Amino acid sequence: MNDKKHKENLYYIKDYYISEEQLFGFEYSLRKLKGNHIWCRPNTQGHINMKIEEIEYTGHIYVTINNDIEIRLLDREVPNSLRGQIHLVPEKDQWIELPRSLTEEEKDKRTLNWMKKV
């Protein structure tokens, strides 16, 4: 990002501070790295707080760039039973993807079931 052109909360959409060639180079390099890489909306984030058997869990919510999927994942600072052990959870269970078309109640219900499984 060119900090001389930077405006508060304007990271993408119509204004790009890098060339298209630089963006393609970045995407190419990113694809070579291990792991899952998902494009998310930088201005759409949230938090989750849930209590299971008197233990409070917290996490983050991100929204895909297409605005159709919520990705929910646990904080690394979860209770002692999971602290520092999230990497031991099978990769497919480290987050949950929920359609944004679901009601908040249904998203919370599915999130709770996922957290109990983890």
Secondary structure, DSSP 4 states (H G I P E B T S, - for coil): --TTT-BTTB-STT--SS-HHHHHHHHHHHHHSSS----EEEEEEEEEEEEETTEEEEEEEEEETTS-EEEEEE-SS--TTTTTTGGGS-GGGSEEEEETTS-HHHHHHHHHHHHHH-
